[in-house]
Amino acid sequence: MQKIPLSLAKPGMKLAKAITKANGMAIVGSGMELTEALIDRLDGMGIDKIFVVGDAVAASQNPSERVVRLDHLFRRLGDDPYMVKVKAYLREYFTIKAAADAASAGQGKG
């Protein structure tokens, strides 16, 4: 399962988690295959991130230096529960950013 920005979603990807409104009502169920129309509709609803099955956006092929260095930078803070959360948020942010950068570089070719 991977959390990705909706801007990187492609038709054929499958949702790993249901997309819900703020009140908890499901908009789209898990396991649903994305279509261009569904992606556009989610965008119109203001949905900005989704969970998809597998490693749909291969950020690990070109990892950001920042993601690689996080373990080193947080090595002395591993026992602090707040720092563990900060590290997890940073890892997620930099992974998504690296994937978005890689995707936008790929779109510029051809």
Short mmCIF file of the C-alpha atoms (twelve columns), coordinates in Angstrom:
data_MODEL
# 
_entry.id   MODEL 
# 
loop_
_atom_site.group_PDB 
_atom_site.id 
_atom_site.type_symbol 
_atom_site.label_atom_id 
_atom_site.label_alt_id 
_atom_site.label_comp_id 
_atom_site.label_asym_id 
_atom_site.label_seq_id 
_atom_site.Cartn_x 
_atom_site.Cartn_y 
_atom_site.Cartn_z 
_atom_site.pdbx_PDB_model_num 
ATOM 1   C CA . MET A 1   0.000   0.000  0.000   1 
ATOM 2   C CA . GLN A 2   1.243   3.457  -0.869  1 
ATOM 3   C CA . LYS A 3   -0.124  6.935  -0.161  1 
ATOM 4   C CA . ILE A 4   0.191   9.126  -3.248  1 
ATOM 5   C CA . PRO A 5   -0.973  12.574 -4.319  1 
ATOM 6   C CA . LEU A 6   -4.045  12.391 -6.541  1 
ATOM 7   C CA . SER A 7   -2.012  14.163 -9.233  1 
ATOM 8   C CA . LEU A 8   0.091   10.966 -9.608  1 
ATOM 9   C CA . ALA A 9   -2.922  8.643  -9.831  1 
ATOM 10  C CA . LYS A 10  -3.307  6.788  -13.130 1 
ATOM 11  C CA . PRO A 11  -6.207  4.806  -14.585 1 
ATOM 12  C CA . GLY A 12  -5.853  1.133  -13.688 1 
ATOM 13  C CA . MET A 13  -4.477  1.700  -10.175 1 
ATOM 14  C CA . LYS A 14  -6.552  0.111  -7.390  1 
ATOM 15  C CA . LEU A 15  -7.515  1.793  -4.147  1 
ATOM 16  C CA . ALA A 16  -6.071  0.158  -1.032  1 
ATOM 17  C CA . LYS A 17  -8.339  2.157  1.307   1 
ATOM 18  C CA . ALA A 18  -11.806 3.571  0.866   1 
ATOM 19  C CA . ILE A 19  -12.023 7.298  0.218   1 
ATOM 20  C CA . THR A 20  -14.330 8.905  2.745   1 
ATOM 21  C CA . LYS A 21  -15.853 12.293 3.427   1 
ATOM 22  C CA . ALA A 22  -14.996 14.164 6.634   1 
ATOM 23  C CA . ASN A 23  -18.111 12.665 8.270   1 
ATOM 24  C CA . GLY A 24  -16.864 9.116  7.506   1 
ATOM 25  C CA . MET A 25  -19.256 8.370  4.647   1 
ATOM 26  C CA . ALA A 26  -17.539 6.343  1.919   1 
ATOM 27  C CA . ILE A 27  -17.215 8.016  -1.474  1 
ATOM 28  C CA . VAL A 28  -15.336 5.167  -3.187  1 
ATOM 29  C CA . GLY A 29  -14.702 1.709  -1.719  1 
ATOM 30  C CA . SER A 30  -11.364 -0.017 -1.369  1 
ATOM 31  C CA . GLY A 31  -10.394 -2.270 -4.265  1 
ATOM 32  C CA . MET A 32  -11.999 0.065  -6.806  1 
ATOM 33  C CA . GLU A 33  -9.998  0.493  -10.000 1 
ATOM 34  C CA . LEU A 34  -9.321  4.110  -10.896 1 
ATOM 35  C CA . THR A 35  -10.532 5.526  -14.199 1 
ATOM 36  C CA . GLU A 36  -9.797  8.915  -15.728 1 
ATOM 37  C CA . ALA A 37  -13.372 10.012 -14.949 1 
ATOM 38  C CA . LEU A 38  -13.100 8.898  -11.310 1 
ATOM 39  C CA . ILE A 39  -9.765  10.693 -10.880 1 
ATOM 40  C CA . ASP A 40  -11.293 13.889 -12.312 1 
ATOM 41  C CA . ARG A 41  -14.297 13.528 -10.034 1 
ATOM 42  C CA . LEU A 42  -12.114 13.060 -6.931  1 
ATOM 43  C CA . ASP A 43  -10.090 16.098 -7.957  1 
ATOM 44  C CA . GLY A 44  -13.298 18.111 -8.203  1 
ATOM 45  C CA . MET A 45  -14.228 16.995 -4.680  1 
ATOM 46  C CA . GLY A 46  -10.943 18.328 -3.321  1 
ATOM 47  C CA . ILE A 47  -9.397  14.925 -2.569  1 
ATOM 48  C CA . ASP A 48  -5.631  15.435 -2.649  1 
ATOM 49  C CA . LYS A 49  -4.167  12.084 -1.497  1 
ATOM 50  C CA . ILE A 50  -5.232  8.464  -1.886  1 
ATOM 51  C CA . PHE A 51  -3.944  5.029  -0.833  1 
ATOM 52  C CA . VAL A 52  -3.265  2.632  -3.707  1 
ATOM 53  C CA . VAL A 53  -2.404  -1.068 -3.793  1 
ATOM 54  C CA . GLY A 54  1.250   -2.023 -4.060  1 
ATOM 55  C CA . ASP A 55  4.095   0.321  -4.862  1 
ATOM 56  C CA . ALA A 56  2.282   2.127  -7.666  1 
ATOM 57  C CA . VAL A 57  4.687   5.048  -7.767  1 
ATOM 58  C CA . ALA A 58  8.198   3.642  -7.643  1 
ATOM 59  C CA . ALA A 59  9.848   6.379  -5.605  1 
ATOM 60  C CA . SER A 60  12.441  3.876  -4.431  1 
ATOM 61  C CA . GLN A 61  13.992  3.792  -7.916  1 
ATOM 62  C CA . ASN A 62  15.267  7.332  -7.441  1 
ATOM 63  C CA . PRO A 63  15.177  7.997  -3.694  1 
ATOM 64  C CA . SER A 64  15.671  11.490 -2.418  1 
ATOM 65  C CA . GLU A 65  18.911  12.060 -0.534  1 
ATOM 66  C CA . ARG A 66  16.836  13.402 2.321   1 
ATOM 67  C CA . VAL A 67  14.952  10.119 2.735   1 
ATOM 68  C CA . VAL A 68  18.207  8.173  2.800   1 
ATOM 69  C CA . ARG A 69  19.702  10.503 5.411   1 
ATOM 70  C CA . LEU A 70  16.747  10.472 7.827   1 
ATOM 71  C CA . ASP A 71  17.997  7.418  9.749   1 
ATOM 72  C CA . HIS A 72  21.362  9.078  10.237  1 
ATOM 73  C CA . LEU A 73  19.879  12.425 11.266  1 
ATOM 74  C CA . PHE A 74  17.487  10.863 13.794  1 
ATOM 75  C CA . ARG A 75  19.891  8.180  15.104  1 
ATOM 76  C CA . ARG A 76  20.125  9.635  18.627  1 
ATOM 77  C CA . LEU A 77  16.413  10.375 18.942  1 
ATOM 78  C CA . GLY A 78  14.985  6.910  18.296  1 
ATOM 79  C CA . ASP A 79  13.489  6.508  21.782  1 
ATOM 80  C CA . ASP A 80  11.533  9.765  21.752  1 
ATOM 81  C CA . PRO A 81  7.974   8.968  20.544  1 
ATOM 82  C CA . TYR A 82  7.471   12.495 19.197  1 
ATOM 83  C CA . MET A 83  10.672  12.355 17.166  1 
ATOM 84  C CA . VAL A 84  9.657   8.947  15.793  1 
ATOM 85  C CA . LYS A 85  6.445   10.581 14.518  1 
ATOM 86  C CA . VAL A 86  8.347   13.551 13.069  1 
ATOM 87  C CA . LYS A 87  10.725  11.169 11.274  1 
ATOM 88  C CA . ALA A 88  7.778   9.185  9.853   1 
ATOM 89  C CA . TYR A 89  6.087   12.358 8.588   1 
ATOM 90  C CA . LEU A 90  9.317   13.565 7.001   1 
ATOM 91  C CA . ARG A 91  9.941   10.174 5.367   1 
ATOM 92  C CA . GLU A 92  6.414   10.192 3.892   1 
ATOM 93  C CA . TYR A 93  6.744   13.794 2.684   1 
ATOM 94  C CA . PHE A 94  10.148  13.323 1.051   1 
ATOM 95  C CA . THR A 95  9.113   9.999  -0.516  1 
ATOM 96  C CA . ILE A 96  5.998   11.564 -2.066  1 
ATOM 97  C CA . LYS A 97  8.011   14.608 -3.193  1 
ATOM 98  C CA . ALA A 98  10.667  12.373 -4.819  1 
ATOM 99  C CA . ALA A 99  7.929   10.370 -6.578  1 
ATOM 100 C CA . ALA A 100 6.233   13.547 -7.793  1 
ATOM 101 C CA . ASP A 101 9.559   14.928 -9.049  1 
ATOM 102 C CA . ALA A 102 10.314  11.659 -10.847 1 
ATOM 103 C CA . ALA A 103 6.824   11.578 -12.401 1 
ATOM 104 C CA . SER A 104 7.019   15.169 -13.584 1 
ATOM 105 C CA . ALA A 105 10.489  14.562 -15.069 1 
ATOM 106 C CA . GLY A 106 9.083   11.545 -16.914 1 
ATOM 107 C CA . GLN A 107 6.194   13.594 -18.323 1 
ATOM 108 C CA . GLY A 108 8.599   16.177 -19.700 1 
ATOM 109 C CA . LYS A 109 10.244  13.551 -21.921 1 
ATOM 110 C CA . GLY A 110 8.796   12.678 -25.268 1 
# 
